[in-house]
Each structure stands twice: as structure tokens, then as C-alpha cells.
Amino acid sequence: MDIDVKGARDVHKSGVVDCNYVLVTTPSIDELRKRLEARGTETEETLNKRVGNAETELKTAEELGIF
């Protein structure tokens, strides 16, 4: 499955599917910001939103402890 952190949490809680969880990340939030800026496809607003979402997902993933 290709799911986000919240989806992984839900699958894990359900206990229905026995699986391993893998979270693919960039080395750091700063690196993520640099990569997104280099693409030149994001406005400052969308860039901040994407980076903020990534920070939230990383914190949630760390709290879950399943990756």
C-alpha cells in the first residue's frame, strides 16, 4: 500500500493487516525546503504548507513508532 502516516496509523490500529511500515523521508526539513525551492514550482504559501505538513507527519510518525 502507498499511504500517508495517518493511513499507516489506521492500518496498524486495525490489526487486520500484518505488514511492515516504511517511511521515506529527506535527510532534514531544511533539505526538503531546498529541494522544493529548487524545483521552482511552489509559491511561498504552498512551500510553507508542504513543509509544515511534512513536519507534522514526521512528528506523528515518530510518536507512532511503527516505521
mmJSON file of the N, C-alpha and C atoms, coordinates in Angstrom:
{"data_MODEL":{"atom_site":{
"group_PDB":["ATOM","ATOM","ATOM","ATOM","ATOM","ATOM","ATOM","ATOM","ATOM","ATOM","ATOM","ATOM","ATOM","ATOM","ATOM","ATOM","ATOM","ATOM","ATOM","ATOM","ATOM","ATOM","ATOM","ATOM","ATOM","ATOM","ATOM","ATOM","ATOM","ATOM","ATOM","ATOM","ATOM","ATOM","ATOM","ATOM","ATOM","ATOM","ATOM","ATOM","ATOM","ATOM","ATOM","ATOM","ATOM","ATOM","ATOM","ATOM","ATOM","ATOM","ATOM","ATOM","ATOM","ATOM","ATOM","ATOM","ATOM","ATOM","ATOM","ATOM","ATOM","ATOM","ATOM","ATOM","ATOM","ATOM","ATOM","ATOM","ATOM","ATOM","ATOM","ATOM","ATOM","ATOM","ATOM","ATOM","ATOM","ATOM","ATOM","ATOM","ATOM","ATOM","ATOM","ATOM","ATOM","ATOM","ATOM","ATOM","ATOM","ATOM","ATOM","ATOM","ATOM","ATOM","ATOM","ATOM","ATOM","ATOM","ATOM","ATOM","ATOM","ATOM","ATOM","ATOM","ATOM","ATOM","ATOM","ATOM","ATOM","ATOM","ATOM","ATOM","ATOM","ATOM","ATOM","ATOM","ATOM","ATOM","ATOM","ATOM","ATOM","ATOM","ATOM","ATOM","ATOM","ATOM","ATOM","ATOM","ATOM","ATOM","ATOM","ATOM","ATOM","ATOM","ATOM","ATOM","ATOM","ATOM","ATOM","ATOM","ATOM","ATOM","ATOM","ATOM","ATOM","ATOM","ATOM","ATOM","ATOM","ATOM","ATOM","ATOM","ATOM","ATOM","ATOM","ATOM","ATOM","ATOM","ATOM","ATOM","ATOM","ATOM","ATOM","ATOM","ATOM","ATOM","ATOM","ATOM","ATOM","ATOM","ATOM","ATOM","ATOM","ATOM","ATOM","ATOM","ATOM","ATOM","ATOM","ATOM","ATOM","ATOM","ATOM","ATOM","ATOM","ATOM","ATOM","ATOM","ATOM","ATOM","ATOM","ATOM","ATOM","ATOM","ATOM","ATOM","ATOM","ATOM","ATOM","ATOM","ATOM"],
"id":[1,2,3,4,5,6,7,8,9,10,11,12,13,14,15,16,17,18,19,20,21,22,23,24,25,26,27,28,29,30,31,32,33,34,35,36,37,38,39,40,41,42,43,44,45,46,47,48,49,50,51,52,53,54,55,56,57,58,59,60,61,62,63,64,65,66,67,68,69,70,71,72,73,74,75,76,77,78,79,80,81,82,83,84,85,86,87,88,89,90,91,92,93,94,95,96,97,98,99,100,101,102,103,104,105,106,107,108,109,110,111,112,113,114,115,116,117,118,119,120,121,122,123,124,125,126,127,128,129,130,131,132,133,134,135,136,137,138,139,140,141,142,143,144,145,146,147,148,149,150,151,152,153,154,155,156,157,158,159,160,161,162,163,164,165,166,167,168,169,170,171,172,173,174,175,176,177,178,179,180,181,182,183,184,185,186,187,188,189,190,191,192,193,194,195,196,197,198,199,200,201],
"type_symbol":["N","C","C","N","C","C","N","C","C","N","C","C","N","C","C","N","C","C","N","C","C","N","C","C","N","C","C","N","C","C","N","C","C","N","C","C","N","C","C","N","C","C","N","C","C","N","C","C","N","C","C","N","C","C","N","C","C","N","C","C","N","C","C","N","C","C","N","C","C","N","C","C","N","C","C","N","C","C","N","C","C","N","C","C","N","C","C","N","C","C","N","C","C","N","C","C","N","C","C","N","C","C","N","C","C","N","C","C","N","C","C","N","C","C","N","C","C","N","C","C","N","C","C","N","C","C","N","C","C","N","C","C","N","C","C","N","C","C","N","C","C","N","C","C","N","C","C","N","C","C","N","C","C","N","C","C","N","C","C","N","C","C","N","C","C","N","C","C","N","C","C","N","C","C","N","C","C","N","C","C","N","C","C","N","C","C","N","C","C","N","C","C","N","C","C","N","C","C","N","C","C"],
"label_atom_id":["N","CA","C","N","CA","C","N","CA","C","N","CA","C","N","CA","C","N","CA","C","N","CA","C","N","CA","C","N","CA","C","N","CA","C","N","CA","C","N","CA","C","N","CA","C","N","CA","C","N","CA","C","N","CA","C","N","CA","C","N","CA","C","N","CA","C","N","CA","C","N","CA","C","N","CA","C","N","CA","C","N","CA","C","N","CA","C","N","CA","C","N","CA","C","N","CA","C","N","CA","C","N","CA","C","N","CA","C","N","CA","C","N","CA","C","N","CA","C","N","CA","C","N","CA","C","N","CA","C","N","CA","C","N","CA","C","N","CA","C","N","CA","C","N","CA","C","N","CA","C","N","CA","C","N","CA","C","N","CA","C","N","CA","C","N","CA","C","N","CA","C","N","CA","C","N","CA","C","N","CA","C","N","CA","C","N","CA","C","N","CA","C","N","CA","C","N","CA","C","N","CA","C","N","CA","C","N","CA","C","N","CA","C","N","CA","C","N","CA","C","N","CA","C","N","CA","C","N","CA","C","N","CA","C"],
"label_alt_id":[null,null,null,null,null,null,null,null,null,null,null,null,null,null,null,null,null,null,null,null,null,null,null,null,null,null,null,null,null,null,null,null,null,null,null,null,null,null,null,null,null,null,null,null,null,null,null,null,null,null,null,null,null,null,null,null,null,null,null,null,null,null,null,null,null,null,null,null,null,null,null,null,null,null,null,null,null,null,null,null,null,null,null,null,null,null,null,null,null,null,null,null,null,null,null,null,null,null,null,null,null,null,null,null,null,null,null,null,null,null,null,null,null,null,null,null,null,null,null,null,null,null,null,null,null,null,null,null,null,null,null,null,null,null,null,null,null,null,null,null,null,null,null,null,null,null,null,null,null,null,null,null,null,null,null,null,null,null,null,null,null,null,null,null,null,null,null,null,null,null,null,null,null,null,null,null,null,null,null,null,null,null,null,null,null,null,null,null,null,null,null,null,null,null,null,null,null,null,null,null,null],
"label_comp_id":["MET","MET","MET","ASP","ASP","ASP","ILE","ILE","ILE","ASP","ASP","ASP","VAL","VAL","VAL","LYS","LYS","LYS","GLY","GLY","GLY","ALA","ALA","ALA","ARG","ARG","ARG","ASP","ASP","ASP","VAL","VAL","VAL","HIS","HIS","HIS","LYS","LYS","LYS","SER","SER","SER","GLY","GLY","GLY","VAL","VAL","VAL","VAL","VAL","VAL","ASP","ASP","ASP","CYS","CYS","CYS","ASN","ASN","ASN","TYR","TYR","TYR","VAL","VAL","VAL","LEU","LEU","LEU","VAL","VAL","VAL","THR","THR","THR","THR","THR","THR","PRO","PRO","PRO","SER","SER","SER","ILE","ILE","ILE","ASP","ASP","ASP","GLU","GLU","GLU","LEU","LEU","LEU","ARG","ARG","ARG","LYS","LYS","LYS","ARG","ARG","ARG","LEU","LEU","LEU","GLU","GLU","GLU","ALA","ALA","ALA","ARG","ARG","ARG","GLY","GLY","GLY","THR","THR","THR","GLU","GLU","GLU","THR","THR","THR","GLU","GLU","GLU","GLU","GLU","GLU","THR","THR","THR","LEU","LEU","LEU","ASN","ASN","ASN","LYS","LYS","LYS","ARG","ARG","ARG","VAL","VAL","VAL","GLY","GLY","GLY","ASN","ASN","ASN","ALA","ALA","ALA","GLU","GLU","GLU","THR","THR","THR","GLU","GLU","GLU","LEU","LEU","LEU","LYS","LYS","LYS","THR","THR","THR","ALA","ALA","ALA","GLU","GLU","GLU","GLU","GLU","GLU","LEU","LEU","LEU","GLY","GLY","GLY","ILE","ILE","ILE","PHE","PHE","PHE"],
"label_asym_id":["A","A","A","A","A","A","A","A","A","A","A","A","A","A","A","A","A","A","A","A","A","A","A","A","A","A","A","A","A","A","A","A","A","A","A","A","A","A","A","A","A","A","A","A","A","A","A","A","A","A","A","A","A","A","A","A","A","A","A","A","A","A","A","A","A","A","A","A","A","A","A","A","A","A","A","A","A","A","A","A","A","A","A","A","A","A","A","A","A","A","A","A","A","A","A","A","A","A","A","A","A","A","A","A","A","A","A","A","A","A","A","A","A","A","A","A","A","A","A","A","A","A","A","A","A","A","A","A","A","A","A","A","A","A","A","A","A","A","A","A","A","A","A","A","A","A","A","A","A","A","A","A","A","A","A","A","A","A","A","A","A","A","A","A","A","A","A","A","A","A","A","A","A","A","A","A","A","A","A","A","A","A","A","A","A","A","A","A","A","A","A","A","A","A","A","A","A","A","A","A","A"],
"label_entity_id":["1","1","1","1","1","1","1","1","1","1","1","1","1","1","1","1","1","1","1","1","1","1","1","1","1","1","1","1","1","1","1","1","1","1","1","1","1","1","1","1","1","1","1","1","1","1","1","1","1","1","1","1","1","1","1","1","1","1","1","1","1","1","1","1","1","1","1","1","1","1","1","1","1","1","1","1","1","1","1","1","1","1","1","1","1","1","1","1","1","1","1","1","1","1","1","1","1","1","1","1","1","1","1","1","1","1","1","1","1","1","1","1","1","1","1","1","1","1","1","1","1","1","1","1","1","1","1","1","1","1","1","1","1","1","1","1","1","1","1","1","1","1","1","1","1","1","1","1","1","1","1","1","1","1","1","1","1","1","1","1","1","1","1","1","1","1","1","1","1","1","1","1","1","1","1","1","1","1","1","1","1","1","1","1","1","1","1","1","1","1","1","1","1","1","1","1","1","1","1","1","1"],
"label_seq_id":[1,1,1,2,2,2,3,3,3,4,4,4,5,5,5,6,6,6,7,7,7,8,8,8,9,9,9,10,10,10,11,11,11,12,12,12,13,13,13,14,14,14,15,15,15,16,16,16,17,17,17,18,18,18,19,19,19,20,20,20,21,21,21,22,22,22,23,23,23,24,24,24,25,25,25,26,26,26,27,27,27,28,28,28,29,29,29,30,30,30,31,31,31,32,32,32,33,33,33,34,34,34,35,35,35,36,36,36,37,37,37,38,38,38,39,39,39,40,40,40,41,41,41,42,42,42,43,43,43,44,44,44,45,45,45,46,46,46,47,47,47,48,48,48,49,49,49,50,50,50,51,51,51,52,52,52,53,53,53,54,54,54,55,55,55,56,56,56,57,57,57,58,58,58,59,59,59,60,60,60,61,61,61,62,62,62,63,63,63,64,64,64,65,65,65,66,66,66,67,67,67],
"pdbx_PDB_ins_code":[null,null,null,null,null,null,null,null,null,null,null,null,null,null,null,null,null,null,null,null,null,null,null,null,null,null,null,null,null,null,null,null,null,null,null,null,null,null,null,null,null,null,null,null,null,null,null,null,null,null,null,null,null,null,null,null,null,null,null,null,null,null,null,null,null,null,null,null,null,null,null,null,null,null,null,null,null,null,null,null,null,null,null,null,null,null,null,null,null,null,null,null,null,null,null,null,null,null,null,null,null,null,null,null,null,null,null,null,null,null,null,null,null,null,null,null,null,null,null,null,null,null,null,null,null,null,null,null,null,null,null,null,null,null,null,null,null,null,null,null,null,null,null,null,null,null,null,null,null,null,null,null,null,null,null,null,null,null,null,null,null,null,null,null,null,null,null,null,null,null,null,null,null,null,null,null,null,null,null,null,null,null,null,null,null,null,null,null,null,null,null,null,null,null,null,null,null,null,null,null,null],
"Cartn_x":[0.836,0.0,0.879,0.403,1.059,0.131,0.408,-0.485,0.326,-0.354,0.328,0.436,1.017,1.25,-0.065,-1.087,-2.373,-2.977,-2.83,-3.321,-2.586,-1.269,-0.484,-0.923,-1.199,-1.691,-3.001,-3.914,-5.206,-5.07,-4.215,-3.993,-3.386,-2.408,-1.745,-2.741,-3.561,-4.559,-5.578,-5.921,-6.953,-6.488,-5.196,-4.657,-5.072,-5.763,-6.279,-5.168,-4.249,-3.186,-1.862,-1.179,0.141,1.163,1.839,2.764,3.905,4.874,5.973,5.69,6.118,5.878,7.211,7.246,8.451,8.074,8.832,8.609,9.825,9.6,10.678,10.699,11.837,11.954,13.21,13.285,14.516,15.417,16.687,17.584,17.167,16.503,16.077,14.981,14.319,13.301,13.953,15.148,15.869,16.157,16.547,16.818,15.536,14.441,13.16,12.83,12.981,12.703,13.586,14.878,15.808,15.397,15.008,14.607,13.343,12.382,11.153,11.416,12.258,12.6,13.306,14.187,14.953,14.053,12.947,12.013,11.404,11.214,10.616,9.133,8.464,7.048,6.132,6.687,5.888,5.883,4.724,4.673,5.175,5.456,5.901,4.837,3.59,2.48,2.41,2.463,2.387,3.641,4.777,6.028,5.924,5.469,5.324,4.311,3.237,2.228,2.798,3.513,4.08,5.119,5.961,6.985,6.318,5.301,4.569,3.906,3.297,2.682,3.721,4.879,5.955,6.425,6.571,6.987,5.964,4.696,3.639,3.667,3.815,3.856,5.062,6.219,7.402,7.221,6.638,6.379,5.388,4.345,3.35,3.991,4.809,5.488,6.38,7.075,7.961,7.151,6.018,5.154,4.576,4.244,3.667,4.669,5.918,6.96,6.781,6.124,5.899,6.742,7.478,8.27,9.685],
"Cartn_y":[-1.177,0.0,1.236,2.27,3.57,4.517,4.724,5.517,6.532,7.543,8.543,8.047,8.875,8.483,8.178,8.993,8.755,7.425,7.118,5.846,4.677,4.82,3.761,3.558,4.658,4.555,3.776,4.095,3.425,1.933,1.596,0.189,-0.55,0.082,-0.536,-0.77,0.233,0.105,-0.99,-1.15,-2.135,-3.561,-3.806,-5.139,-6.162,-5.73,-6.634,-7.073,-6.155,-6.433,-6.552,-7.658,-7.853,-7.368,-6.269,-5.721,-4.97,-4.606,-3.751,-2.354,-1.349,0.036,0.707,1.406,2.111,3.56,4.474,5.899,6.452,6.978,7.556,9.057,9.574,10.987,11.584,12.903,13.594,13.623,13.932,13.959,14.953,16.042,17.052,17.921,18.671,19.605,20.692,21.133,22.138,21.616,20.363,19.757,19.666,19.318,19.279,20.653,21.684,23.043,23.406,23.082,23.382,22.666,21.407,20.635,21.209,21.575,22.153,23.517,24.32,25.621,25.462,24.471,24.249,23.868,23.245,22.879,24.115,25.155,26.371,26.25,25.292,25.061,25.489,25.92,26.25,27.753,28.263,29.625,29.577,30.709,30.735,30.123,30.395,29.859,28.336,27.781,26.323,25.65,26.323,25.788,25.666,26.716,26.686,25.636,25.498,24.493,23.081,22.802,21.461,21.137,22.101,21.878,21.685,22.474,22.316,20.957,20.509,19.176,18.089,18.247,17.26,17.205,18.364,18.391,17.671,17.918,17.265,15.76,15.324,13.883,13.218,13.878,13.297,13.163,14.163,14.082,12.966,12.875,11.814,10.441,10.307,9.032,8.631,9.614,9.342,8.889,9.535,9.167,7.768,7.403,6.078,4.96,5.183,4.18,2.907,2.98,1.761,1.715,2.77,2.81,2.362],
"Cartn_z":[0.0,0.0,0.0,-0.62,-0.613,0.13,1.432,2.274,3.065,3.577,4.389,5.829,6.68,8.069,8.798,8.556,9.208,8.743,7.473,6.961,7.587,7.75,8.386,9.829,10.505,11.883,11.928,11.017,10.987,10.681,9.72,9.363,10.556,11.187,12.335,13.475,13.764,14.84,14.563,13.285,12.95,13.233,13.07,13.305,12.268,11.242,10.214,9.26,8.969,8.008,8.753,8.573,9.161,8.14,8.444,7.459,8.136,7.327,7.755,7.227,7.957,7.583,7.259,6.143,5.712,5.443,6.025,5.806,5.07,3.889,3.09,3.34,3.778,4.093,3.469,3.517,3.146,4.376,4.203,5.36,6.459,6.065,7.037,6.423,7.28,6.802,5.955,6.352,5.551,4.148,4.054,2.744,1.917,2.549,1.849,1.28,2.091,1.64,0.451,0.531,-0.566,-1.851,-1.724,-2.908,-3.539,-2.706,-3.233,-3.877,-3.251,-3.824,-5.165,-5.264,-6.497,-7.668,-7.39,-8.461,-9.12,-8.322,-8.837,-9.15,-8.549,-8.841,-7.706,-6.598,-5.418,-5.169,-4.753,-4.242,-2.804,-2.216,-0.818,0.081,-0.237,0.556,0.47,-0.739,-0.87,-0.334,-0.473,0.069,1.588,2.237,3.699,4.137,3.379,3.716,3.599,2.518,2.324,3.388,3.709,4.735,6.098,6.39,7.651,7.75,6.658,6.638,6.856,6.239,6.402,7.85,8.477,9.887,10.762,10.523,11.29,11.082,9.834,9.557,10.212,10.188,10.814,12.329,12.949,14.393,14.707,13.912,14.111,13.921,12.888,12.627,13.784,14.34,15.484,16.692,16.921,18.049,17.895,16.656,16.413,16.67,16.268,16.5,15.691,14.532,13.743,12.469,12.195,10.959,11.198],
"occupancy":[1.0,1.0,1.0,1.0,1.0,1.0,1.0,1.0,1.0,1.0,1.0,1.0,1.0,1.0,1.0,1.0,1.0,1.0,1.0,1.0,1.0,1.0,1.0,1.0,1.0,1.0,1.0,1.0,1.0,1.0,1.0,1.0,1.0,1.0,1.0,1.0,1.0,1.0,1.0,1.0,1.0,1.0,1.0,1.0,1.0,1.0,1.0,1.0,1.0,1.0,1.0,1.0,1.0,1.0,1.0,1.0,1.0,1.0,1.0,1.0,1.0,1.0,1.0,1.0,1.0,1.0,1.0,1.0,1.0,1.0,1.0,1.0,1.0,1.0,1.0,1.0,1.0,1.0,1.0,1.0,1.0,1.0,1.0,1.0,1.0,1.0,1.0,1.0,1.0,1.0,1.0,1.0,1.0,1.0,1.0,1.0,1.0,1.0,1.0,1.0,1.0,1.0,1.0,1.0,1.0,1.0,1.0,1.0,1.0,1.0,1.0,1.0,1.0,1.0,1.0,1.0,1.0,1.0,1.0,1.0,1.0,1.0,1.0,1.0,1.0,1.0,1.0,1.0,1.0,1.0,1.0,1.0,1.0,1.0,1.0,1.0,1.0,1.0,1.0,1.0,1.0,1.0,1.0,1.0,1.0,1.0,1.0,1.0,1.0,1.0,1.0,1.0,1.0,1.0,1.0,1.0,1.0,1.0,1.0,1.0,1.0,1.0,1.0,1.0,1.0,1.0,1.0,1.0,1.0,1.0,1.0,1.0,1.0,1.0,1.0,1.0,1.0,1.0,1.0,1.0,1.0,1.0,1.0,1.0,1.0,1.0,1.0,1.0,1.0,1.0,1.0,1.0,1.0,1.0,1.0,1.0,1.0,1.0,1.0,1.0,1.0],
"B_iso_or_equiv":[0.0,0.0,0.0,0.0,0.0,0.0,0.0,0.0,0.0,0.0,0.0,0.0,0.0,0.0,0.0,0.0,0.0,0.0,0.0,0.0,0.0,0.0,0.0,0.0,0.0,0.0,0.0,0.0,0.0,0.0,0.0,0.0,0.0,0.0,0.0,0.0,0.0,0.0,0.0,0.0,0.0,0.0,0.0,0.0,0.0,0.0,0.0,0.0,0.0,0.0,0.0,0.0,0.0,0.0,0.0,0.0,0.0,0.0,0.0,0.0,0.0,0.0,0.0,0.0,0.0,0.0,0.0,0.0,0.0,0.0,0.0,0.0,0.0,0.0,0.0,0.0,0.0,0.0,0.0,0.0,0.0,0.0,0.0,0.0,0.0,0.0,0.0,0.0,0.0,0.0,0.0,0.0,0.0,0.0,0.0,0.0,0.0,0.0,0.0,0.0,0.0,0.0,0.0,0.0,0.0,0.0,0.0,0.0,0.0,0.0,0.0,0.0,0.0,0.0,0.0,0.0,0.0,0.0,0.0,0.0,0.0,0.0,0.0,0.0,0.0,0.0,0.0,0.0,0.0,0.0,0.0,0.0,0.0,0.0,0.0,0.0,0.0,0.0,0.0,0.0,0.0,0.0,0.0,0.0,0.0,0.0,0.0,0.0,0.0,0.0,0.0,0.0,0.0,0.0,0.0,0.0,0.0,0.0,0.0,0.0,0.0,0.0,0.0,0.0,0.0,0.0,0.0,0.0,0.0,0.0,0.0,0.0,0.0,0.0,0.0,0.0,0.0,0.0,0.0,0.0,0.0,0.0,0.0,0.0,0.0,0.0,0.0,0.0,0.0,0.0,0.0,0.0,0.0,0.0,0.0,0.0,0.0,0.0,0.0,0.0,0.0],
"pdbx_formal_charge":[null,null,null,null,null,null,null,null,null,null,null,null,null,null,null,null,null,null,null,null,null,null,null,null,null,null,null,null,null,null,null,null,null,null,null,null,null,null,null,null,null,null,null,null,null,null,null,null,null,null,null,null,null,null,null,null,null,null,null,null,null,null,null,null,null,null,null,null,null,null,null,null,null,null,null,null,null,null,null,null,null,null,null,null,null,null,null,null,null,null,null,null,null,null,null,null,null,null,null,null,null,null,null,null,null,null,null,null,null,null,null,null,null,null,null,null,null,null,null,null,null,null,null,null,null,null,null,null,null,null,null,null,null,null,null,null,null,null,null,null,null,null,null,null,null,null,null,null,null,null,null,null,null,null,null,null,null,null,null,null,null,null,null,null,null,null,null,null,null,null,null,null,null,null,null,null,null,null,null,null,null,null,null,null,null,null,null,null,null,null,null,null,null,null,null,null,null,null,null,null,null],
"auth_seq_id":[1,1,1,2,2,2,3,3,3,4,4,4,5,5,5,6,6,6,7,7,7,8,8,8,9,9,9,10,10,10,11,11,11,12,12,12,13,13,13,14,14,14,15,15,15,16,16,16,17,17,17,18,18,18,19,19,19,20,20,20,21,21,21,22,22,22,23,23,23,24,24,24,25,25,25,26,26,26,27,27,27,28,28,28,29,29,29,30,30,30,31,31,31,32,32,32,33,33,33,34,34,34,35,35,35,36,36,36,37,37,37,38,38,38,39,39,39,40,40,40,41,41,41,42,42,42,43,43,43,44,44,44,45,45,45,46,46,46,47,47,47,48,48,48,49,49,49,50,50,50,51,51,51,52,52,52,53,53,53,54,54,54,55,55,55,56,56,56,57,57,57,58,58,58,59,59,59,60,60,60,61,61,61,62,62,62,63,63,63,64,64,64,65,65,65,66,66,66,67,67,67],
"auth_comp_id":["MET","MET","MET","ASP","ASP","ASP","ILE","ILE","ILE","ASP","ASP","ASP","VAL","VAL","VAL","LYS","LYS","LYS","GLY","GLY","GLY","ALA","ALA","ALA","ARG","ARG","ARG","ASP","ASP","ASP","VAL","VAL","VAL","HIS","HIS","HIS","LYS","LYS","LYS","SER","SER","SER","GLY","GLY","GLY","VAL","VAL","VAL","VAL","VAL","VAL","ASP","ASP","ASP","CYS","CYS","CYS","ASN","ASN","ASN","TYR","TYR","TYR","VAL","VAL","VAL","LEU","LEU","LEU","VAL","VAL","VAL","THR","THR","THR","THR","THR","THR","PRO","PRO","PRO","SER","SER","SER","ILE","ILE","ILE","ASP","ASP","ASP","GLU","GLU","GLU","LEU","LEU","LEU","ARG","ARG","ARG","LYS","LYS","LYS","ARG","ARG","ARG","LEU","LEU","LEU","GLU","GLU","GLU","ALA","ALA","ALA","ARG","ARG","ARG","GLY","GLY","GLY","THR","THR","THR","GLU","GLU","GLU","THR","THR","THR","GLU","GLU","GLU","GLU","GLU","GLU","THR","THR","THR","LEU","LEU","LEU","ASN","ASN","ASN","LYS","LYS","LYS","ARG","ARG","ARG","VAL","VAL","VAL","GLY","GLY","GLY","ASN","ASN","ASN","ALA","ALA","ALA","GLU","GLU","GLU","THR","THR","THR","GLU","GLU","GLU","LEU","LEU","LEU","LYS","LYS","LYS","THR","THR","THR","ALA","ALA","ALA","GLU","GLU","GLU","GLU","GLU","GLU","LEU","LEU","LEU","GLY","GLY","GLY","ILE","ILE","ILE","PHE","PHE","PHE"],
"auth_asym_id":["A","A","A","A","A","A","A","A","A","A","A","A","A","A","A","A","A","A","A","A","A","A","A","A","A","A","A","A","A","A","A","A","A","A","A","A","A","A","A","A","A","A","A","A","A","A","A","A","A","A","A","A","A","A","A","A","A","A","A","A","A","A","A","A","A","A","A","A","A","A","A","A","A","A","A","A","A","A","A","A","A","A","A","A","A","A","A","A","A","A","A","A","A","A","A","A","A","A","A","A","A","A","A","A","A","A","A","A","A","A","A","A","A","A","A","A","A","A","A","A","A","A","A","A","A","A","A","A","A","A","A","A","A","A","A","A","A","A","A","A","A","A","A","A","A","A","A","A","A","A","A","A","A","A","A","A","A","A","A","A","A","A","A","A","A","A","A","A","A","A","A","A","A","A","A","A","A","A","A","A","A","A","A","A","A","A","A","A","A","A","A","A","A","A","A","A","A","A","A","A","A"],
"auth_atom_id":["N","CA","C","N","CA","C","N","CA","C","N","CA","C","N","CA","C","N","CA","C","N","CA","C","N","CA","C","N","CA","C","N","CA","C","N","CA","C","N","CA","C","N","CA","C","N","CA","C","N","CA","C","N","CA","C","N","CA","C","N","CA","C","N","CA","C","N","CA","C","N","CA","C","N","CA","C","N","CA","C","N","CA","C","N","CA","C","N","CA","C","N","CA","C","N","CA","C","N","CA","C","N","CA","C","N","CA","C","N","CA","C","N","CA","C","N","CA","C","N","CA","C","N","CA","C","N","CA","C","N","CA","C","N","CA","C","N","CA","C","N","CA","C","N","CA","C","N","CA","C","N","CA","C","N","CA","C","N","CA","C","N","CA","C","N","CA","C","N","CA","C","N","CA","C","N","CA","C","N","CA","C","N","CA","C","N","CA","C","N","CA","C","N","CA","C","N","CA","C","N","CA","C","N","CA","C","N","CA","C","N","CA","C","N","CA","C","N","CA","C","N","CA","C","N","CA","C","N","CA","C","N","CA","C"],
"pdbx_PDB_model_num":[1,1,1,1,1,1,1,1,1,1,1,1,1,1,1,1,1,1,1,1,1,1,1,1,1,1,1,1,1,1,1,1,1,1,1,1,1,1,1,1,1,1,1,1,1,1,1,1,1,1,1,1,1,1,1,1,1,1,1,1,1,1,1,1,1,1,1,1,1,1,1,1,1,1,1,1,1,1,1,1,1,1,1,1,1,1,1,1,1,1,1,1,1,1,1,1,1,1,1,1,1,1,1,1,1,1,1,1,1,1,1,1,1,1,1,1,1,1,1,1,1,1,1,1,1,1,1,1,1,1,1,1,1,1,1,1,1,1,1,1,1,1,1,1,1,1,1,1,1,1,1,1,1,1,1,1,1,1,1,1,1,1,1,1,1,1,1,1,1,1,1,1,1,1,1,1,1,1,1,1,1,1,1,1,1,1,1,1,1,1,1,1,1,1,1,1,1,1,1,1,1]
}}}
